[in-house]
Amino acid sequence: MNELRRLLSYLGPYRRDMLIGSLLVLVETAFELVIPVLMADLIDVGVENRDLHYIVIKGLQMGGCALLALITGLLYARFAARAAYGWGARIREAQYEKVQGYAFSNLDHFETASLVTRMTTDVTVLQNAVNGGLRPLVRSPVMLVMGLGLSFWMNARLTMIFVVTAPILGLILYFVVRKVAPMYGRLQRAMDRLNNVVQEGLTAIRAVKAFVRGEYEEEKFRQVNEELMETSQRTFHIAVFNLPAFQFTMYTAIVLLLWFGGGMILDGSLQVGELTGFLSYVLQVMNSFMMISNVFLLLTRSLASAHRIAQVLDEEPALTNPPEPVKEVPDGSVEFEGVSFKYHARAREYALSGVSLHIGAGQTVGVLGGTGSAKTTLVQLIPRLYDATEGVVRVGGHDVKDYDLTVLRDAVSIVLQKNVLFSGTVRENLQWGDSNADDETLWNACRAACADEFLERMPEGLDTDLGQGGVNVSGGQKQRLCIARALLKKPKILIFDDSTSAVDTATEGKIREALARLTGVTKIIIAQRVTSVMNTDLIVILEDGKIHACGTHQQLLAQDPVYQEIYASQMKGGEEDGPSDQQQET
């Protein structure tokens, strides 16, 4: 309940709409409660005395109350909708803003599909609770108290029937809520699994079709879909039991009232109009009980969703700014001092172990290593996407933990191993690097990345729509656009994480030449090809998360057997500066 109360703080300006809606429900309820009293007078006075004028007056009063109740009900619907959907929008914004502040380690705690469900389905549950539950939440207690009070006022003996039926209704509600409460959490987790399968299937649709795995994916979807269906059936099978049980109790009470009330009419202690009005209050009181039970069910489901939303909002970002952060990166020097890192605290082995390395400002460094040698892990510590488990990472002479995160990451531009483009035009994607870049600046960056070669052939040039995730361009073209975007950032440190793997060697050579002309920028190039790093100032060879060797191309070629093996396998002894087969044998 505390979590739901906390989420209500996000109402903000919509708190006024919820308050006005609640007041309108009270007014509507008051008008409706007057109608049975007027109806009793109409029957017992007007009909009994055959006073047509009195009947017309009471009829008009009843009609006026009904009309005013209708108007206030319509106004309530407007204010309740504004409060519910405005509240939901603010909660979604709060969640999305929180997720943007997460470190990668925080995101590891949540599946992507689960975050989507928490921002959509769970928020919708809360909106429905307000939209559908505010009216009965305010109306039912008022109807119950005033209805019982007026019933006692009309006939205390008949009201004792409520004393018998109320505990029965309370037991039914207790049983239903107790059984259903834990099932709502399981229902939302089943929704998470369904969204996860749908997301994976659509994201990897090309791989699914290439490997002809459509039937396999359909079977996976069928299983999670059936699991969601069965969980929903079990949950709502118990939840909907509430309605027939309450109706049975309500109609039993009405039959008893008619039985005893009829006897009282026969012995002259009760009038027909009083019994008619009393029955109206009975229906209102019993409906109030039923609405209260529905509110409890809505509240129970809302608590499950509120808990899931609160988990997102309560997750503390693993990476935060220090109290007095450094606001400027002096230069592009990078230093690793005894750095070790593992992705999870409970992991048995470190991904990186005892790494010590100094990269001077403006240097170009190549990083080689086999798959799983932690090349990407190494460079992710520089912009502080992760924090080192042990040791210190320095940029510009300062510990990366001393920097303002925005300042540090603005100074580091990284072209990811997995290229990411967003829906929109080429221009919109490139301007992620520099939002104020004009056409000339954009084209210069594209020329440096050799992206101009294919953009000039496109009729719309920079305004070409890339489609969702850049589906309208090839892998190599996507890589070149990502490189151009990184160059536009004008960073102090430029990191290429195997970002030319999808381009041909000739194009890669042109890109290397353009990068060589960049002065004052520290360049770190992770590559699989020796040719990509041969001309760098320093080559670092990683093996099993440790630095195996460091040196220039000539030094490593002369001294390191691992580098010699890599060079020989890729160049096949075809370079002039490579050792001959005879030299390698000796």
C-alpha positions as CSV (number, residue, x, y, z in Angstrom):
1,M,0.0,0.0,0.0
2,N,2.9,2.3,0.7
3,E,4.1,1.9,-2.9
4,L,0.7,2.8,-4.3
5,R,0.5,5.8,-1.9
6,R,4.0,6.9,-3.1
7,L,2.9,6.6,-6.8
8,L,0.0,8.9,-6.0
9,S,2.5,11.6,-5.4
10,Y,3.1,11.7,-9.2
11,L,-0.5,13.1,-9.7
12,G,1.0,16.6,-9.6
13,P,-1.4,19.0,-11.3
14,Y,-3.9,16.2,-11.8
15,R,-4.5,16.0,-8.1
16,R,-7.1,18.8,-8.5
17,D,-8.9,16.9,-11.2
18,M,-9.1,13.8,-8.9
19,L,-10.4,16.0,-6.0
20,I,-13.1,17.6,-8.2
21,G,-14.1,14.2,-9.5
22,S,-14.5,12.9,-6.0
23,L,-16.7,15.9,-5.0
24,L,-18.9,15.4,-8.1
25,V,-19.4,11.7,-7.1
26,L,-20.6,12.9,-3.6
27,V,-23.1,15.3,-5.2
28,E,-24.3,12.7,-7.6
29,T,-24.8,10.2,-4.8
30,A,-26.8,12.7,-2.7
31,F,-29.2,13.3,-5.6
32,E,-29.7,9.6,-6.1
33,L,-30.3,9.0,-2.4
34,V,-33.1,11.6,-2.4
35,I,-35.1,9.8,-5.1
36,P,-36.3,6.8,-3.0
37,V,-37.6,9.2,-0.3
38,L,-39.5,11.2,-3.0
39,M,-40.8,7.9,-4.5
40,A,-42.2,6.7,-1.1
41,D,-44.0,10.1,-0.6
42,L,-45.4,9.9,-4.2
43,I,-46.9,6.4,-3.5
44,D,-48.0,6.9,0.1
45,V,-49.4,10.4,-0.2
46,G,-50.0,11.1,-3.9
47,V,-51.3,7.7,-5.0
48,E,-53.0,7.0,-1.7
49,N,-54.9,10.3,-1.8
50,R,-55.3,10.3,-5.6
51,D,-53.7,13.8,-5.6
52,L,-52.6,14.3,-9.2
53,H,-50.9,17.6,-8.5
54,Y,-48.8,16.1,-5.7
55,I,-47.8,13.2,-7.9
56,V,-46.7,15.6,-10.7
57,I,-44.7,17.7,-8.3
58,K,-42.9,14.7,-6.8
59,G,-42.4,13.3,-10.3
60,L,-40.8,16.5,-11.4
61,Q,-38.6,16.6,-8.3
62,M,-37.5,13.0,-9.0
63,G,-36.8,13.9,-12.6
64,G,-34.8,16.9,-11.6
65,C,-32.7,14.8,-9.2
66,A,-32.1,12.2,-11.9
67,L,-31.0,14.9,-14.4
68,L,-28.7,16.6,-11.9
69,A,-27.2,13.2,-11.1
70,L,-26.6,12.5,-14.8
71,I,-24.9,15.9,-15.3
72,T,-22.6,15.4,-12.3
73,G,-21.9,11.9,-13.5
74,L,-20.8,13.1,-16.9
75,L,-18.6,15.8,-15.4
76,Y,-17.1,13.2,-13.1
77,A,-16.2,11.1,-16.1
78,R,-14.3,14.0,-17.6
79,F,-12.3,14.8,-14.6
80,A,-11.6,11.2,-13.7
81,A,-10.3,10.5,-17.2
82,R,-8.0,13.5,-17.0
83,A,-6.7,12.5,-13.6
84,A,-6.2,8.8,-14.6
85,Y,-4.4,9.2,-17.9
86,G,-2.5,12.3,-16.8
87,W,-1.2,10.3,-13.8
88,G,-0.3,7.4,-16.0
89,A,1.6,9.6,-18.4
90,R,3.6,11.1,-15.5
91,I,4.5,7.6,-14.1
92,R,5.7,6.4,-17.5
93,E,7.8,9.6,-17.8
94,A,9.3,9.0,-14.4
95,Q,10.1,5.4,-15.2
96,Y,11.7,6.2,-18.6
97,E,13.7,9.0,-17.0
98,K,14.9,6.6,-14.3
99,V,15.9,4.0,-16.9
100,Q,17.9,6.6,-18.8
101,G,20.0,7.1,-15.6
102,Y,20.7,3.4,-15.2
103,A,24.2,2.0,-15.7
104,F,24.5,-1.2,-17.7
105,S,24.7,-3.2,-14.4
106,N,21.3,-1.8,-13.4
107,L,19.8,-2.8,-16.8
108,D,21.1,-6.3,-16.1
109,H,18.5,-6.6,-13.3
110,F,15.6,-6.2,-15.7
111,E,14.7,-7.8,-19.0
112,T,13.9,-5.4,-21.7
113,A,10.5,-7.0,-22.2
114,S,9.8,-6.6,-18.5
115,L,10.6,-2.9,-18.6
116,V,8.3,-2.5,-21.5
117,T,5.5,-4.2,-19.6
118,R,6.1,-2.1,-16.5
119,M,5.8,1.1,-18.6
120,T,2.7,0.0,-20.5
121,T,0.5,-2.8,-19.0
122,D,1.3,-2.1,-15.3
123,V,0.7,1.6,-15.8
124,T,-2.6,0.8,-17.6
125,V,-3.7,-1.3,-14.6
126,L,-3.2,1.8,-12.4
127,Q,-5.0,4.0,-14.8
128,N,-8.0,1.6,-14.9
129,A,-8.0,1.5,-11.2
130,V,-8.5,5.3,-11.0
131,N,-10.8,5.6,-14.0
132,G,-13.0,2.7,-12.9
133,G,-12.4,2.6,-9.2
134,L,-12.5,6.3,-8.1
135,R,-16.3,6.5,-8.5
136,P,-17.2,3.4,-6.5
137,L,-14.4,4.2,-4.0
138,V,-16.1,7.5,-3.1
139,R,-19.7,6.6,-3.9
140,S,-19.9,3.2,-2.1
141,P,-19.1,4.3,1.4
142,V,-21.4,7.2,1.2
143,M,-24.2,5.1,-0.3
144,L,-23.6,2.4,2.3
145,V,-23.7,4.8,5.3
146,M,-26.5,7.0,4.1
147,G,-28.5,4.1,2.7
148,L,-28.2,2.2,6.0
149,G,-29.1,5.3,8.0
150,L,-32.2,6.0,5.8
151,S,-33.2,2.4,6.0
152,F,-33.1,2.4,9.8
153,W,-35.1,5.7,9.7
154,M,-37.7,4.1,7.5
155,N,-37.9,0.7,9.3
156,A,-35.4,-0.5,11.9
157,R,-36.9,-4.1,12.0
158,L,-36.3,-4.8,8.3
159,T,-32.9,-3.3,8.4
160,M,-31.8,-6.1,10.7
161,I,-31.6,-8.3,7.6
162,F,-28.4,-6.4,6.7
163,V,-26.9,-7.5,10.0
164,V,-27.2,-11.1,8.8
165,T,-26.1,-10.6,5.2
166,A,-23.2,-8.1,5.7
167,P,-20.8,-10.7,7.4
168,I,-21.5,-13.2,4.6
169,L,-20.5,-10.5,2.0
170,G,-17.4,-9.7,4.0
171,L,-16.3,-13.4,4.1
172,I,-16.8,-13.7,0.4
173,L,-14.7,-10.7,-0.3
174,Y,-12.0,-11.8,2.1
175,F,-11.8,-15.2,0.4
176,V,-11.6,-13.8,-3.1
177,V,-9.0,-11.1,-2.3
178,R,-6.8,-13.6,-0.4
179,K,-6.8,-16.1,-3.3
180,V,-6.4,-13.5,-6.1
181,A,-3.7,-11.2,-4.6
182,P,-0.6,-13.3,-5.3
183,M,-2.0,-14.4,-8.7
184,Y,-1.9,-10.9,-10.1
185,G,1.9,-10.8,-9.7
186,R,2.2,-14.2,-11.6
187,L,-0.1,-12.8,-14.3
188,Q,2.2,-9.8,-15.0
189,R,5.3,-12.0,-15.0
190,A,3.5,-14.2,-17.6
191,M,2.9,-11.0,-19.6
192,D,6.7,-10.3,-19.4
193,R,7.5,-13.7,-20.9
194,L,5.1,-13.2,-23.7
195,N,6.5,-9.7,-24.5
196,N,10.0,-11.1,-24.4
197,V,9.3,-13.8,-27.0
198,V,7.5,-11.3,-29.3
199,Q,10.3,-8.9,-29.0
200,E,13.0,-11.5,-29.8
201,G,11.0,-12.9,-32.7
202,L,10.5,-9.6,-34.3
203,T,14.0,-8.2,-33.7
204,A,15.6,-11.4,-35.1
205,I,13.0,-11.9,-37.9
206,R,15.8,-12.1,-40.6
207,A,17.7,-14.8,-38.7
208,V,14.4,-16.7,-38.2
209,K,13.7,-16.7,-41.9
210,A,17.3,-17.4,-42.9
211,F,17.4,-20.5,-40.7
212,V,13.7,-21.5,-41.5
213,R,12.9,-21.5,-37.8
214,G,9.4,-20.0,-38.2
215,E,7.6,-23.1,-36.8
216,Y,10.0,-23.2,-33.9
217,E,9.3,-19.6,-33.0
218,E,5.6,-20.2,-33.4
219,E,5.8,-23.0,-31.0
220,K,7.6,-20.8,-28.5
221,F,5.0,-18.2,-28.8
222,R,2.2,-20.7,-28.5
223,Q,3.7,-22.0,-25.2
224,V,4.0,-18.5,-23.6
225,N,0.6,-17.5,-25.0
226,E,-1.1,-20.5,-23.5
227,E,0.7,-19.9,-20.2
228,L,-0.6,-16.4,-20.1
229,M,-4.1,-17.6,-21.1
230,E,-4.1,-20.3,-18.3
231,T,-2.8,-17.9,-15.7
232,S,-5.4,-15.3,-16.7
233,Q,-8.1,-17.9,-16.6
234,R,-7.1,-19.1,-13.1
235,T,-6.8,-15.5,-11.8
236,F,-10.1,-14.2,-13.2
237,H,-12.0,-17.4,-12.6
238,I,-11.7,-16.6,-8.9
239,A,-12.0,-12.9,-9.3
240,V,-15.3,-13.1,-11.2
241,F,-16.7,-15.5,-8.5
242,N,-17.2,-12.3,-6.6
243,L,-20.1,-11.1,-8.8
244,P,-22.4,-14.2,-8.6
245,A,-21.8,-14.7,-4.9
246,F,-22.7,-11.1,-4.2
247,Q,-25.8,-11.3,-6.4
248,F,-26.9,-14.5,-4.7
249,T,-26.6,-12.8,-1.3
250,M,-28.3,-9.6,-2.6
251,Y,-31.3,-11.5,-4.1
252,T,-31.6,-13.6,-1.0
253,A,-31.9,-10.4,1.1
254,I,-34.5,-9.0,-1.3
255,V,-36.6,-12.2,-1.0
256,L,-36.4,-12.0,2.8
257,L,-37.4,-8.4,2.8
258,L,-40.4,-9.1,0.6
259,W,-41.4,-12.0,2.8
260,F,-41.2,-10.1,6.1
261,G,-42.2,-6.8,4.6
262,G,-45.3,-8.3,3.0
263,G,-46.3,-9.7,6.4
264,M,-45.8,-6.3,8.0
265,I,-48.1,-4.7,5.3
266,L,-50.8,-7.3,6.0
267,D,-50.7,-6.6,9.7
268,G,-50.8,-2.8,9.0
269,S,-47.4,-1.9,10.5
270,L,-45.8,-1.0,7.1
271,Q,-47.1,0.9,4.1
272,V,-46.6,-0.2,0.4
273,G,-44.7,3.1,-0.4
274,E,-42.4,2.6,2.6
275,L,-41.5,-1.0,1.4
276,T,-40.9,0.3,-2.2
277,G,-38.6,3.0,-1.0
278,F,-36.9,0.6,1.4
279,L,-36.3,-1.9,-1.4
280,S,-34.6,1.0,-3.4
281,Y,-32.3,1.6,-0.5
282,V,-31.7,-2.1,-0.2
283,L,-30.6,-2.3,-3.8
284,Q,-28.3,0.8,-3.3
285,V,-26.8,-0.7,-0.1
286,M,-26.2,-4.1,-1.7
287,N,-24.8,-2.5,-4.8
288,S,-22.5,-0.5,-2.6
289,F,-21.2,-3.7,-1.1
290,M,-20.6,-5.1,-4.6
291,M,-18.8,-1.9,-5.7
292,I,-16.6,-2.0,-2.6
293,S,-15.7,-5.6,-3.4
294,N,-14.8,-4.6,-7.0
295,V,-12.7,-1.7,-5.7
296,F,-10.8,-4.2,-3.5
297,L,-10.1,-6.4,-6.5
298,L,-8.9,-3.4,-8.5
299,L,-6.8,-2.3,-5.6
300,T,-5.3,-5.8,-5.2
301,R,-4.3,-5.9,-8.8
302,S,-3.0,-2.3,-8.6
303,L,-0.8,-3.2,-5.7
304,A,0.9,-5.9,-7.7
305,S,1.5,-3.4,-10.6
306,A,2.5,-0.6,-8.2
307,H,5.2,-3.0,-6.7
308,R,6.6,-3.7,-10.1
309,I,6.7,0.0,-11.0
310,A,8.3,0.9,-7.7
311,Q,11.1,-1.6,-8.3
312,V,12.0,0.4,-11.4
313,L,11.8,3.7,-9.6
314,D,13.6,2.4,-6.5
315,E,16.6,0.9,-8.4
316,E,19.6,3.0,-7.4
317,P,21.8,3.8,-10.4
318,A,25.1,2.0,-10.0
319,L,27.0,5.0,-11.4
320,T,26.5,8.4,-9.9
321,N,28.2,11.8,-9.9
322,P,30.6,12.6,-7.0
323,P,29.6,15.5,-4.7
324,E,32.0,18.0,-6.4
325,P,32.6,16.5,-9.9
326,V,35.3,17.6,-12.3
327,K,33.6,19.6,-15.1
328,E,36.3,19.5,-17.8
329,V,38.4,16.7,-19.4
330,P,41.9,18.3,-19.8
331,D,43.1,15.9,-22.6
332,G,42.7,12.4,-24.0
333,S,45.2,10.5,-22.0
334,V,44.0,7.2,-20.6
335,E,45.6,5.2,-17.8
336,F,44.7,1.8,-16.4
337,E,46.3,1.1,-13.1
338,G,45.9,-2.5,-11.7
339,V,42.4,-2.7,-13.2
340,S,40.4,-5.9,-12.7
341,F,36.7,-6.2,-13.5
342,K,33.8,-8.7,-13.3
343,Y,30.3,-8.1,-14.4
344,H,28.6,-9.6,-11.3
345,A,29.9,-9.5,-7.8
346,R,29.2,-13.3,-7.4
347,A,31.1,-14.2,-10.6
348,R,34.0,-16.6,-9.9
349,E,36.4,-15.2,-12.5
350,Y,37.3,-11.7,-13.6
351,A,36.7,-10.6,-17.1
352,L,39.7,-8.3,-16.8
353,S,42.6,-9.1,-14.5
354,G,45.5,-6.8,-13.4
355,V,45.5,-4.5,-16.4
356,S,48.0,-1.7,-16.3
357,L,48.3,0.5,-19.4
358,H,49.2,4.1,-20.3
359,I,47.9,5.8,-23.4
360,G,49.2,9.2,-24.1
361,A,47.0,12.1,-25.3
362,G,46.8,12.0,-29.1
363,Q,48.2,8.5,-29.5
364,T,46.6,5.9,-31.7
365,V,46.4,2.5,-30.0
366,G,45.3,-0.8,-31.5
367,V,43.8,-3.6,-29.5
368,L,44.0,-7.2,-30.7
369,G,42.8,-10.4,-29.1
370,G,40.7,-13.5,-29.6
371,T,37.0,-13.7,-29.0
372,G,36.3,-13.4,-25.3
373,S,39.6,-11.7,-24.5
374,A,37.6,-8.7,-23.0
375,K,38.6,-6.1,-25.6
376,T,35.1,-4.5,-25.4
377,T,35.1,-4.7,-21.7
378,L,38.4,-2.8,-21.5
379,V,37.2,0.2,-23.5
380,Q,33.8,0.3,-21.8
381,L,35.6,1.3,-18.6
382,I,36.9,4.5,-20.2
383,P,33.5,6.4,-20.6
384,R,32.5,4.7,-17.3
385,L,29.8,2.6,-18.7
386,Y,30.9,0.2,-16.0
387,D,33.1,0.9,-12.9
388,A,36.3,-1.1,-12.4
389,T,36.0,-3.7,-9.7
390,E,39.6,-3.2,-8.6
391,G,42.2,-0.6,-9.6
392,V,41.8,2.9,-11.1
393,V,40.9,4.1,-14.6
394,R,42.1,7.7,-15.3
395,V,41.2,10.0,-18.2
396,G,43.1,13.3,-18.6
397,G,44.9,12.5,-15.3
398,H,41.7,12.3,-13.2
399,D,40.0,9.1,-11.9
400,V,36.9,8.6,-14.1
401,K,34.8,8.4,-10.9
402,D,35.7,12.1,-10.2
403,Y,34.1,13.4,-13.4
404,D,30.6,14.5,-14.0
405,L,29.2,11.6,-16.1
406,T,27.9,13.9,-18.9
407,V,31.2,15.7,-19.2
408,L,33.2,12.5,-19.3
409,R,31.0,10.8,-21.9
410,D,30.8,14.0,-24.0
411,A,34.6,13.7,-24.3
412,V,34.6,10.1,-25.3
413,S,33.0,8.9,-28.6
414,I,32.6,5.2,-29.1
415,V,31.5,3.4,-32.2
416,L,30.0,0.2,-30.9
417,Q,30.6,-3.3,-32.1
418,K,26.9,-3.6,-32.7
419,N,25.9,-0.6,-34.8
420,V,22.8,1.2,-33.7
421,L,20.8,3.6,-35.8
422,F,17.4,5.0,-35.0
423,S,14.2,5.5,-36.9
424,G,14.3,8.7,-38.9
425,T,16.5,10.3,-41.6
426,V,20.3,10.2,-42.0
427,R,20.5,13.8,-40.9
428,E,18.6,13.1,-37.7
429,N,20.9,10.2,-36.9
430,L,24.1,12.1,-37.6
431,Q,23.0,15.0,-35.5
432,W,23.2,12.8,-32.4
433,G,26.9,13.6,-32.7
434,D,26.3,17.4,-33.1
435,S,22.7,18.7,-32.9
436,N,23.8,22.0,-34.5
437,A,25.8,20.6,-37.4
438,D,25.0,22.2,-40.8
439,D,25.0,20.3,-44.1
440,E,28.6,21.1,-44.9
441,T,29.7,19.7,-41.5
442,L,27.6,16.6,-41.9
443,W,29.0,16.0,-45.4
444,N,32.6,16.4,-44.2
445,A,32.0,13.8,-41.5
446,C,30.4,11.5,-44.1
447,R,33.4,11.9,-46.4
448,A,35.8,11.0,-43.6
449,A,33.8,7.9,-42.9
450,C,33.4,7.1,-46.7
451,A,29.6,7.3,-46.2
452,D,29.3,10.0,-49.0
453,E,29.9,7.2,-51.6
454,F,26.4,5.8,-51.1
455,L,24.6,8.9,-49.8
456,E,25.3,10.8,-53.0
457,R,23.5,8.0,-54.9
458,M,20.4,8.4,-52.8
459,P,17.8,10.8,-54.3
460,E,17.1,12.5,-50.9
461,G,20.7,12.4,-49.6
462,L,20.9,13.4,-45.9
463,D,17.1,13.4,-45.8
464,T,16.9,9.7,-46.7
465,D,14.7,7.8,-44.3
466,L,16.6,4.9,-42.7
467,G,13.5,3.0,-41.4
468,Q,13.3,1.3,-38.1
469,G,16.8,0.5,-36.8
470,G,18.4,1.5,-40.1
471,V,16.8,-1.4,-42.1
472,N,17.1,0.6,-45.4
473,V,20.9,0.4,-45.4
474,S,23.4,-2.5,-45.5
475,G,25.7,-3.5,-42.6
476,G,28.7,-1.7,-44.1
477,Q,26.7,1.4,-44.8
478,K,25.4,1.4,-41.2
479,Q,28.9,1.1,-39.9
480,R,30.1,4.1,-41.9
481,L,27.2,6.2,-40.7
482,C,28.0,5.3,-37.1
483,I,31.6,6.4,-37.7
484,A,30.5,9.7,-39.2
485,R,28.2,10.3,-36.2
486,A,31.1,9.6,-33.8
487,L,33.4,12.0,-35.7
488,L,30.8,14.8,-35.5
489,K,31.0,14.7,-31.7
490,K,34.6,16.1,-31.9
491,P,35.7,14.0,-28.9
492,K,39.0,13.9,-27.0
493,I,39.0,10.1,-27.1
494,L,37.7,8.1,-30.1
495,I,37.0,4.4,-29.7
496,F,36.4,2.0,-32.6
497,D,35.1,-1.3,-31.3
498,D,35.7,-3.5,-34.4
499,S,33.6,-1.0,-36.3
500,T,35.0,-1.6,-39.8
501,S,34.4,-5.3,-39.9
502,A,31.6,-5.0,-42.5
503,V,33.5,-2.7,-44.9
504,D,36.0,-3.8,-47.6
505,T,39.7,-3.4,-47.1
506,A,40.0,-0.5,-49.6
507,T,37.2,1.5,-47.8
508,E,38.8,0.7,-44.5
509,G,42.1,2.1,-45.8
510,K,40.4,5.3,-46.7
511,I,38.8,5.6,-43.3
512,R,42.2,5.0,-41.6
513,E,43.7,7.8,-43.7
514,A,41.0,10.2,-42.6
515,L,41.5,9.2,-39.0
516,A,45.2,9.7,-39.3
517,R,44.5,13.4,-40.2
518,L,42.7,13.9,-36.9
519,T,45.1,15.7,-34.5
520,G,44.8,16.0,-30.7
521,V,42.4,13.0,-30.5
522,T,43.3,9.8,-28.8
523,K,42.2,6.9,-30.9
524,I,41.7,3.4,-29.7
525,I,41.0,0.8,-32.4
526,I,39.7,-2.7,-31.5
527,A,40.1,-4.9,-34.6
528,Q,40.4,-8.4,-35.9
529,R,42.6,-7.5,-38.8
530,V,46.3,-6.8,-38.4
531,T,46.1,-4.3,-41.2
532,S,43.8,-2.1,-39.1
533,V,46.3,-1.6,-36.4
534,M,49.7,-2.0,-38.1
535,N,50.4,1.7,-38.3
536,T,49.3,2.6,-34.8
537,D,51.6,4.0,-32.1
538,L,51.0,1.1,-29.8
539,I,49.4,-2.4,-30.2
540,V,48.0,-4.1,-27.1
541,I,47.4,-7.9,-27.3
542,L,44.8,-9.1,-24.8
543,E,44.5,-12.8,-23.9
544,D,42.0,-14.2,-21.4
545,G,41.4,-10.7,-19.9
546,K,45.1,-10.0,-19.4
547,I,47.6,-7.9,-21.3
548,H,49.8,-10.5,-23.1
549,A,52.0,-8.0,-24.9
550,C,52.4,-4.3,-25.9
551,G,54.5,-2.7,-28.5
552,T,54.7,-1.4,-32.0
553,H,54.1,-3.5,-35.1
554,Q,57.8,-4.0,-35.7
555,Q,58.6,-4.8,-32.0
556,L,55.8,-7.4,-31.7
557,L,56.6,-8.9,-35.1
558,A,60.2,-9.4,-34.0
559,Q,59.5,-10.6,-30.4
560,D,56.0,-11.9,-29.8
561,P,55.0,-15.4,-31.1
562,V,51.3,-14.7,-30.7
563,Y,51.5,-11.6,-32.8
564,Q,53.7,-13.4,-35.3
565,E,51.0,-16.2,-35.6
566,I,48.2,-13.7,-36.1
567,Y,50.3,-11.8,-38.7
568,A,51.3,-14.9,-40.6
569,S,47.7,-16.3,-40.7
570,Q,46.3,-13.0,-42.0
571,M,49.1,-11.8,-44.3
572,K,50.4,-15.2,-45.4
573,G,54.0,-13.8,-45.3
574,G,53.1,-11.3,-48.1
575,E,54.4,-8.1,-46.4
576,E,57.9,-6.8,-47.0
577,D,58.5,-6.1,-43.3
578,G,57.3,-9.5,-42.3
579,P,59.8,-12.3,-41.4
580,S,60.4,-14.9,-44.0
581,D,59.4,-18.5,-43.3
582,Q,63.1,-19.3,-42.9
583,Q,63.5,-16.5,-40.3
584,Q,60.4,-17.7,-38.4
585,E,61.8,-21.2,-38.3
586,T,65.0,-20.0,-36.7
